[in-house]
């Protein structure tokens, strides 16, 4: 049998979507990931990459389309924009695929069995939901463009020399309308204030107020210009505050407008800073909070610890039931805002501090809430749980791979009592999982 090579063309029967932008099939018995394929689809494909154990390919022609395939709602999707991966799949099939990905991760990667049935929470709004986007900027006069950085652009032939694989866009279909209104004014702002060295920008908005915060990110060694004043914002009515940041890890410096965004979620008020974490889908966040509240109504905690508290989005709802709630975060700004948010909401039984679970010492709690970044929990945090010995753990995860890794560690002392899948990121392969655990 001939060894597959780049440029070879084959007919492939695709099966399932994977935790990526691809569907999976086989070429000459070799697992093949077909970019933007769909389940139960037959296609003529061209091999684009050969790996030791698998292949990557792109579709040249669809022979028999999947019943789950649909027309993408965004004009940029078929040109290779990296913001979404699954717009060509109907939303019901997206949720089916996400459940399959989660089950496979729990069984194959985590080696977990005898698990409870997964409760699915569909997205209330599959488009126009995102309150936060980050775009790469190409500001070479007279051309100023921005778009999502995409590792898939070359598969569509849209990558150009010096483009950093960015497909220029002027709107985003999954972003809130306020963000798209602000995008229409970005080019004028960059030109008017000669911010031609800007490399990236972040737009955040409040679903409650519609106000928009703009963070302009410059090269690390470039001293960002501070020439801007509150009065200058009048020329850009869709933008309500501006921050300047030097480098990927730099601290944003406010130069105009409000310092925070005000948001209302699940009946609570929150102030959000330029770099503090807040879920990018308000309706999805309220689904997550509803799951947490439902759990603590069944198992009311006396003392609770939120190990990744951010601005208090879970700590404050938990504190409304618990006798005391501790919130931990590594970001000082998040702890300051969480403390203020508790005061704003009249919640007095919280204690927020900078640090992680492994530094908490001898505090005992009957509930620990984990909501780590994509990398999952630190080993020190999992070790700390052995000292704290909570009766219950709620693990909120955006990455099924690291979730199952951590659940494998926790399974020595805890059993899984509930599994909730929340489609927080429709049109992409990402999703949130909430796992309830009880001490064995």
Secondary structure, DSSP 8 states (H G I E B T S, - for coil): -----TT-EEEEEE--B-SSSEEEEEETTEEEEEET--TTEEEEEEEEEE-SSEEEEEEEEEEE--TTB---SSTTGGGT-SS-S-TTB-HHHHHHHHHHHHHHIIIIIS---S---EEEE--S-SSS-BSEEEEEEEEETTEEEEE-B-TTGGGGT---TTSTTB---S--TTB-HHHHHHHHHHHHHHHHTT-TTEEEEEEEE-TTT--EEEEEEE-TTS-------GGGGGG-TT--EEEEEESTT---EEEEE-SSEEEEETTEEEEE-SSS---SBHHHHHHHHHHHHHHHHHS--SEEEETT-TTTTTHHHHHTTSSEEEEEES-HHHHHHHHHHHHHTT--SEEEEES-GGGSTT---SEEEE---TT---HHHHHHHHHH--SEEEEEES-HHHHHHHHHHHTTTEEEEEEEEE--STTSS--EEEEEEEE-
